[in-house]
Amino acid sequence: MSYKNQLKQLFPSIIYNEENDSEEYATVTSKEILEISKVLKELQFHLILEFGIENFKNYKGITLVYVFEKTDSKKLLIVQSKVDNDVESIAPIFPTAVLYEKEIQDGFGFEFKQLCDSRKLFLHEHYPEGFHPLKKSFINSHIKLKDKVLPSEEYVFKKIKGEGVYEIPVGPIHAGIIAPGHFRFNVLGETILNLEIRHFWKHRGVEKCAENKSVEEGILFIESICGDETVANALAYCMAIEKVSNIKIPKRAEHLRVLFAEMERIYSLLGDIAGMIIDVAYPSGASQFFNLREEILRFNEKLTDSRFCKGAIIIGGVSKDVHLKTLKELEDYMNYFSSQFTSSFLRILENASVMDRFETTGVIIEKLVELLNLTGPLARASGKNKDERISHPYSKIYTQLMDPNKILNQGDVLARFRIKASTITNSVKIIMKIIKCMPNGTSNINYALKDGCSFSIVESSRGQNILFINIKNKKIDRLKIRTASFCNWYAIEHAVMGNIVPDFPLINKSLNLSYEGNDL
C-alpha cells in the first residue's frame, strides 16, 4: 500500500492536491499535524523545512507548510495546514522543528503548544515587543529598538555545574573579519563538556524585503545572501520561477549553469581545505590551495564577468554565453589544476603532524545525520550519501555525467577533509565532461511569468539549499529560503564534545558553515 493510501486510511480528512514531477501536496487540519508527523516518521520521512505564509490561497490567516523528504523518493511531500486553532509542536518527532517553529514564532507571532525551547531565534532582546516582521500588516521600515534590556529578558544559556567547570564565551565579535556568532562553552580543564551556539546577530530581513518586488529584483536579494553560494541560491531561485511559469531553458544554458555551479563548488571547498590546514599552523601547506582558489576565481571572471559569478544566472538561462576559446582555455587549465591539486593533497596526507590533529577530532556520528537533517560533505563524511544532485537531480546532466560520491564513516575532521577533496575532484571531472559535450544554441530565452508557487532544491558547497516562492500578480508574495547552514550549524555542538578547546577552531573550519547564509 502506498503511503498516500495509508495516510488516507488513518486520517480521512486529508486532502491530496496537485502533484508534479518533484512535489506532492496534501492539506490537513492543524489538530492532526502532530499525529500525521508520527506516522510519517514511521514511514521513514524526514522534515527538511517548515515555515509560515499569510494570505495564502484565499486563506487570510497563517498557513503552516511542512516539507518532508523520503530517502528512496525523488518527490517531496508538502503538507499544508491552516492555523485555525492551537497547533502542537512536532519537535518531539523531528528535532529540527525546534528551529523552524521558533523562526515562525518570531516572524508571525504565532505560538506552538508544547514547544520545548521558548527562547527567541532571530528576534534578539533589543527588538520591540509585538514586532513580527513577516506579518503582512508590518510595513517594512526603520524600527526603534529598546533602550534597555531587563535581566529577566536576557537570553538564558544552559548552565553546567560541577567542581572545576567554567564557562568560555566566544563572540559574537571575533578577532577575524567574519560575521558575528556566539559560542558558549562549558569546560573542565581543557575538555569541552558542552557547547551552545547563538546566531542571528545581524538579521537582514531578506524574506520581508523581497515582498512585492519583481522577480527580476529578487535575484539581487538571493545572490547577496551568501557570497560563496551565489550560483547555488540564484539557481534555486530561477528554477522555482521557471517551474511555476513552465519555462524550458535551452540545453546550452543548462550546461553552462551546471558548469558555473561546479566552479563555485570548487573554489568554496578549496577555501575550506586551505583553512583547515591553516588552523593546524601549516600555512605553507595551505598556500597551494589558496593559489588554486585564486586561479578558479579569475576563471570565473573570464566566464561570467564576475569572480563570484554574480549576475550569471537569470530567469530563462544565463546572462552571457561563453565562447569556445574560453571553454578550451578552461579545459586546458583543468588538466593542470587536477595534477596540482592531487599532488598538494597527497603531500598533506603525508604530513604526520597534520594527520595527528585531523584524525579522531570533531567526530559527528552517523545517527545525527538524519536527526538534524545534516547534508553535504558533512553528511558524506559521516556515512550518509546526502547530495541533492543525486537524491533530487535538478539537471539530467548530473545523472549522466557525475561519478559516484566518496562516502566515509569516521565523521572526523580528516574524513571531512578527504570528502571535500574528493568532491573537488568530482567537480573537475563534471566540468571536463560538460566542455566536451557542450551543445550549440542560445544561452537564454524570453519568457512570460505566471502566478503560482513552487519549491526547488540544489546542492550548494555546504549541502541542501531549499527555496519556496509564491508569485502573486507577477510579484513576489512570499520568498522562503533555507540554506544547508541553518541545520548543519547545530552539528558543531555535538562535534566538539570531549575535544579540547584549542581544537574548536579546526572543527569549526572543517564544517565552514555560513553565518550570512543562516541569518536572513
C-alpha positions, 0 to 999 in steps of 0.5 A: 500500500502506498503511503498516500493510501495509508495516510488516507486510511488513518486520517480521512480528512486529508486532502491530496492536491496537485502533484508534479514531477518533484512535489506532492501536496496534501492539506490537513487540519492543524489538530492532526499535524502532530499525529500525521508527523508520527506516522510519517516518521514511521514511514521513514520521512524526514522534515527538511523545512517548515515555515509560515505564509499569510494570505495564502490561497484565499486563506487570510490567516497563517498557513503552516507548510511542512516539507518532508523528504523520503530517502528512496523518493525523488518527490517531496511531500508538502503538507499544508495546514491552516492555523485555525486553532492551537497547533502542537509542536512536532519537535518531539518527532523531528528535532529540527522543528525546534528551529523552524517553529521558533523562526515562525514564532518570531516572524508571525507571532504565532505560538506552538503548544508544547514547544520545548525551547521558548527562547527567541531565534532571530528576534534578539532582546533589543527588538520591540515587543509585538514586532513580527516582521513577516506579518503582512500588516508590518510595513517594512521600515526603520524600527526603534529598538529598546533602550534597555534590556531587563535581566529577566529578558536576557537570553538564558544559556544552559548552565553546567555545574560541577567542581572545576567547570567554567564557562568560555564565551566566544563572540559574537565579535571575533578577532577575524573579519567574519560575521558575528556568532556566539559560542558558549562553552562549558569546560573542565580543564581543557575538555569541552563538556558542552557547547551552545551556539547563538546566531542571528546577530545581524538579521537582514530581513531578506524574506520581508524585503523581497515582498512585492518586488519583481522577480527580476529584483529578487535575484539581487536579494538571493545572490547577496545572501551568501557570497560563496553560494551565489550560483547555488541560491540564484539557481534555486531561485530561477528554477522555482520561477521557471517551474511555476511559469513552465519555462524550458531553458535551452540545453546550452544554458543548462550546461553552462549553469551546471558548469558555473555551479561546479566552479563555485563548488570548487573554489568554496571547498578549496577555501575550506581545505586551505583553512583547515590546514591553516588552523593546524599552523601549516600555512605553507601547506595551505598556500597551494590551495589558496593559489588554486582558489585564486586561479578558479576565481579569475576563471570565473571572471573570464566566464561570467564577468564576475569572480563570484559569478554574480549576475550569471544566472537569470530567469530563462538561462544565463546572462552571457554565453561563453565562447569556445576559446574560453571553454578550451582555455578552461579545459586546458587549465583543468588538466593542470589544476587536477595534477596540482591539486592531487599532488598538494593533497597527497603531500598533506596526507603525508604530513604526520603532524597534520594527520595527528590533529585531523584524525579522531577530532570533531567526530559527528556520528552517523545517527545525527545525520538524519536527526538534524537533517545534516547534508553535504560533505558533512553528511558524506563524511559521516556515512550518509550519501546526502547530495541533492544532485543525486537524491533530487537531480535538478539537471539530467546532466548530473545523472549522466555525467557525475561519478559516484560520491566518496562516502566515509564513516569516521565523521572526523575532521580528516574524513571531512577533509578527504570528502571535500577533496574528493568532491573537488575532484568530482567537480573537475571531472563534471566540468571536463565532461560538460566542455566536451559535450557542450551543445550549440544554441542560445544561452537564454530565452524570453519568457512570460511569468505566471502566478503560482508557487513552487519549491526547488532544491540544489546542492550548494558547497555546504549541502541542501539549499531549499527555496519556496516562492509564491508569485502573486500578480507577477510579484513576489508574495512570499520568498522562503529560503533555507540554506544547508547552514541553518541545520548543519550549524547545530552539528558543531555542538555535538562535534566538539564534545570531549575535544579540547578547546584549542581544537574548536577552531579546526572543527569549526573550519572543517564544517565552514558553515555560513553565518550570512547564509543562516541569518536572513 
